[in-house]
């Protein structure tokens, strides 16, 4: 039987190494690539088409939820399990609505990782037991769960919002995205207008509340 091919994406090198070591101890699992950057993760998924991608939410440049949304469009055969330190309903429901096959807390027991991988490979959705029952029920009812605060933004606007909130200058963002400074300024102006936010500090606060970047990073 062919092994389950897994990609690991986490911006913390030691965490990534630990996850890789655990995966390599599981029978029938093969780690085919790893990454600490959102854009690189997308490239690796497109190149290798893994069976499962384990994605950290808090990656620089392009966070795990944005990577997930793009993977669902470009590499639908890849099952995505979100790895997160957050059990907050905002993160869980955003991940599920974006098409995550699983949501696993980083504080989970080591036995949960193989369970999650096997479940999503069977076509099931795996949610770590520490995610509250009320969150699951709210999602299944599609009512009473928090709305996605980023739902009205385009993929490019979400990307620029994250880069601005991470502290990158307009020129740096233009270089990273391979677009002109004027294009970045136009996107940022439309973003501020849409959110009714008129300074960078406000964008940073919004990005943290929306779960786009972690607080304190």
Secondary structure, 3 states (H helix, E strand, C coil): CCCEEEEEECCCHHHHHHHHHHHHCCCCEEEEEEECEHHHHHHHHHHHCCCEEEEECCCECCCHHHHHHHHHHHCCCCEEEEEECCCCHHHHHHHHHHCCCEEEECCCCCHHHHHHHHHHHCCCCEECCCCCHHHHHHHHHCCCCCCCCCCCCCHHHHHHHHHHHCCCCHHHHHHHHCCCHHHHHHHHHHHHHHHCCCCHHHHHHHHHHCCCCCCCC
